[in-house]
């Protein structure tokens, strides 16, 4: 069985959206599937400008930490990432979006480079993971986890997390569980660095995780694993109609047929 925090949160928001995103859209290219699955697949991969910004930042910031500056390698990666993210957009719309993205990302990187914590931590010599998906097994499921950046300094594991809202304690605890299992690391030697992104500025905080948080995240997995992997689940519509307004599957949703 597969499990991830993103899956769990989407299911809690709307089980039917979870079905569209993680189940139905994956069958788009099966010969016996109808046009509906293909439209779901297409909609799944459409991104708003804000999502494109977040994708570019996610790709670039770990690289800046490794380089210790905005190097030519960083600029080349930024150009490549933006071009790739805009491939699904009509050609006439790409340049205006680029004109908004480049200055905003530039201001964000200037803010990052000015942080004292950035100056302490970079450049990095013992990078373990950079923009990688990891998997680990626990409590009868295989957990999918995205790691922005992980590195060692004097025997201590350091993990960078990009945060767009408040401090995401669930995500931090899950990542701590992953590194605890994969590396057998003492929790006291796992340091989290939280990079909070606000428009085109950022700031950092640090924290550690105690053992009780690992028990909490394992309990969360046990409570939700059967919901995400049950073929007999009818995946009901959300009762919170306000969520429908921002859902990318709104125009395809069977609720509004």
N, C-alpha and C positions, 0 to 999 in steps of 0.2 A: 504494500500500500504506500502511496505517495502522500506527503504532507509538507506544507510550507505555511509560513505566517501569512503570506499574501493570499493563499487559498482560503485559509481559515477566516481572514477578515472579509474577503469578498462574500463568502458563504453567509457570514453573520449579517452583512449588509443586505444581501438579496440572494437567496438560494438559486433563483432562476437565472440571474446574471452569472452566477458561478457555473451553472450548467452550460450556458452559451459560451462562456470564455474558456473554460477548461475541458469541456467534454465535446459539445456539438461542433465547435469550430475546428477541432482536430480531425474531424472526419471529412473535411471539405473536399479532399481529392480521392476519396473512395468512389469507385464506379457506381455503387448503388445509392449514393447520397444525392439529395436533391439540391436545387439552387439555394435554398435557405441556408444550408451549412456553408456554402461558398461565400454567401454574403456575410455570415457571421465571422468567417475567417478574415475577410477583407476588413470588416469593421474592427476586429480585434487589433489589427496592426496599424490602424489609423491613429495619428497622434495630433494633439493640439500643439500650439506654439509653446505653451508652458511645459508640456511633456517633452518636447524636443529640447528645450532649454535644460531641463533636469537630466535628460539623457546625455547631453554634451558635457554638462558639469560632472556627471558621474564618471565619464570616460577620462576627463582631463585632470581633475583635481588629484587623484592618486599619482598620476604621472608627474605633476608639478612637485608633489612631495618627494618623489624619488629623485627628480632632477635637482631640486633645491632652488629652482628659478624658472622663469618663463623662457625656456630655451627654444632653439629652432626645432627640436624634436617635439616639444609641446605644441608649437604653432602648426607644424605639419599635421600632427594628430588632430588638432582642432579643426583644421580645414577639411581633413578627410571625414571626420565625424559629422560635421555639419552637412557636407555634401551627401553623405549616405543617409542621414536622417530626412533630408528633403527630397529624396528620389521619388517618393510617392506623390509629391505635390506637382501641380502643373508648372511648367517651366517659367511662365510669366509671373508666378507667385513667389518663386524662390529668392530672387534678389531682394525684394522688400523684407522678407523674413530674415535674410542674412544681415541686412542693414540694421535690424533691431537686435539680432543675437550677438554679433561681434562686440559692439560697445558694451553691452550688458555683461557679457562674460569677461571682457577686459577689466571692467570695474570690479567685478567679483574677485578676479585673480590679484588685482592690486590690493584689495582688502586682505586677502589671504596672505600675501607676501609681507604685509606689514605686521602680522600677528607675532608676538613674542614666542608663542608656542611653536609656530611654524619654523622660526629661526633655530629653536632648540632641537627640533625633531628631524630636520632635513639638512642635507640630502641623506638618503638611507643606503646602507650597505648590505643589510641582511633582510631583504624583502622576501617574504614567504609566499604571499598571495597578493595579486593586484587585479581587481575587476574580474574575479573568478567565481564560478558557481561551484560550491562544494556539496557533497552528500555525506550523510552519516546515518547510521541505523540506531533507533532507540524505540523502546516500547511498541514493537511490532510494526513500525513504519520506517520508510526511508525519507529523511527530511532533506529538502532542497533549500540551500542557503546561499545567498549572494554576499560575497566579502569584497568590500571596496579596497581595503589595504590592510595587510598584516605584516609585521616585521619584528625582529628581535633586537633588543638593546641590552647588553650585559645580562643575558639569560632571562630577561623579562619579555613576555609577549605583549606587543602593542597592537591595538586594533583601531582603525579609523572608521568612524561612522558618520555618514552625511545625514543631517537631520533638517527637515523642512518645516516641522511643527515643533511641539514640545519634545522633551526627552522621552524617547520610546523605550520604556523599561522592558517591555515584552521582547522586543527585537534584541536588545542588549543581552538579556538573560538567555535567549536562544543561541546567540552567537557564542556566549560564554560556555554553554553546554556543548556546542560543537567542538570548540578548541579543547575543552576539558576531555572530551572523548577521543578526538583525533590525535592530540599531542600529549595527553596525560598530564597536562600542566596544572600546577597548583593554582587555585583561583586567586590566591594572594599575589601571584606573579603574572596575572592578566590585567593589563591596563587598557581601558577604553578612552579614546579621544573623540569627543563629540563635536563635529563641525556643524554649527547651526547656520543655515543659509536664509537670509532675509532679503528678498529682491536681488540686489547686486552688492550686498555686504555680508560679512560673516564674522562669527566669533567662536571661540572654543571653550569647552569645559572638559574635565576628566572625571572618571569614576571607576570603581571596581564593583564586583558582584559577589555577594555572599552565597553560601551554599543553599540557603532557604529559597532563593530565587530560582535555582535549578530545579528544586522539587516543584515549585509553582508551575514552571514551564512544562515539565513532564506531565503534571496533572492536566494542564491545558490540552496537551496532545492526546492524552487518554480520553478526554471528554469529547473531543471533536473528530477523532480519526475515523470513526464509523460513519459519520455524516458525510464526509468528503469522499468516501469510497464505497458507497452503498448503491448498487444497481437498482434497488427497489425504491429508492428515494424519489419522490415525485417533484422535488425542488420547487416549492411554492414561491409565489411572488412576494416581494417585501410588502409589509403593511405600512411602511413609511413612504408615502407617495412623494415626498420632497426629494427622495433619492432618485426617483425616476427622471427628474428634470435634467440631471447632470449625467445620466447614464448614456454611454456611447451606443448602447443597443436599443435605445428607446424606440426608434422608428421601425425596428424589426421585432419588437417584443410582442409576444402572442397575447399579452394582456390587452393590447389596444387594437386587436384585429377587428 
